[in-house]
Amino acid sequence: MRMRRRELILGLGGGVFARPLSAQAQQKAMAVVGVLMPNPTVWVTLTLEADLAALGWQSDRNLHLLFRSSNGANEALPALAAELVVQKVDLIVAAGDPATIAAQRASSTVPVVAICDDMLGSRLVASMPRPGGNTTGISILASELDVKRLQLLHELAPQARRIGILADPTTISTRPQLANAARALGIELVTALAANREEIDLALNRLSGATIGAVNVLASPILDDGRAAIIERLNHARLPAIYQWPESAELGGFAGYGPRLAGVVRMAMQIVDKILRGTSPAAIPVEQPTRFELAINRKAAQALDITIPESMLARADEVIE
């Protein structure tokens, strides 16, 4: 049973209904949008298509989507981005730092709508209100949220005095902020790095063999790609873990905190809509999520023999029994 404490309202404001096409868009019979991802996430693809349809862009009518996935291999992204440019796409949606960098290097003129952990910190844009260049998008507040998740994990599993950090070195590092937070909390961190699917297994082996009591799985498209395997491995190792998206708790993870991924995709598609209707990406401020959810899987906690403090259950937006 799932108990929803508060309804997520991210993205329900303006621009979710179909609008008449601008004169510029009407002149073009078909908009071509490339989607560059490190992983072929089916449900994200369906969410993206539904969001664009709600905004008046329907596949096979006035929209053609070209999906390209590196299947977890970041080194394949530059060639895939170049392929999209050759296909004369009107815009590229890029997920994660490596995909965004690949799209930027493939073309300085094709607009890029990125979904990244920290677009300013990764130097993907000149500034948040005035991104400049050909790139704008959604910045997910990775530095703040990775630290917040560590704090929440400490409250959810206070017995853990050493906490593992599973991090992706190809995205912006939040480890300095995490180290400061750990000192303030009086806990020790053990870090394991994974930049692709093969390295995820090695990193999980290291964490499973370390004397730790919990794991903070940091923000990363690669780690999200391996989410199901990571959840299974950490649950089997009897290690409570907190993940980037609340949806992870619904898939069996111990806990998740952050914006809903579906809401982030919706925000990005609203930006895509503006660009397809003629607005320059340089004139569209980078957006950030404003609503965040804490989801706790009580069933997973019971399997791990962890009693979650009642105060934390009361704070949760969703408790999965």
C-alpha positions, 0 to 999 in steps of 0.5 A: 500500500502507498500512502501519499502525504502530499501531491507533487505539483511540479510542472502543473503550471503554465504551458501544459496544454496544446497551443496554436503553432507560431507562424515560424513553426507552421511554415515547417511541416515537421519538427525533428528533435534528437534525444541523446541519452546514456541509457534507453529508458523506455518509460522516460521516452514515453513520458517525453512523447506524452508531454510533447503531445500535450504541448501540440507536438505529435509524432507522425503529424508535426514531430519526428523524434530521433532517439540515440542511446550510448547504452551506458558507454559515454565514449560513444556519445560524440559520434551519436551527437554528430549523427544527429547533427547530420540528420539535420535535427532542429534541437537535441535533448541531452541527458547528463553532462557527457551527452550535453558536452557531446551535443555542444561539440557536435554543433554550436548552432543546433539548440540543446536542451539539457537535463543535468545535475549542475549546469553552471557548476559543470560550465555547460552554460555561462549563467543560469538566467542568461545561459548564452550560446545554444544550450539551456535546460534543467539543472537538478541541484545535484550539490545540494541534493546529494548532501541533503540525501546524506543527511536524510540517510543519517536520520533514517539509519542513525546506526550507520557511522560509516556510509558508502558513497557510490559516485560517477566521476563523469559528472560534476563532483559533489564529494567536497560538499559531502565531506564537509557534511560528513564531518558535521554529522560525525560520520565517515565516508567510503567512496566507490566510483563507477563511470559505466555499467562494468564499473558499477559491479566493481564499485558495488563489490568494494562497498559490499566488502567495506565496513559500512552501514548505508549507501548514498547513491549520488546523482548520475544518468549512468547510476540511474541506468543501473538503478535496478541492479544497484537496488538488488545488490545493496538490498542483498548486502543488507545495506540501506541506500538512498537514491536520486529519484523518489521513484527508486523507492517504488522500485524496491530501494530503501529511500529516494529523495529529490524531484520526480523524474517525470516532472523534470522531463515535463519541465524540459519539454516545455523548454523544447516547445518554446524553442520549436516555436522560435525562442532562442535557447540563449534567451531561455533561463536555465530552470531548477526543480522547486518541489521535492519528495521523500519516499520511504520503502517500509517493506524494504526497511523491514527486510533490512531489519531497520526500524525507521523513526516515526518522525521520518515516516511523518515527514515522508511524502510517500511511504511504501508498505 
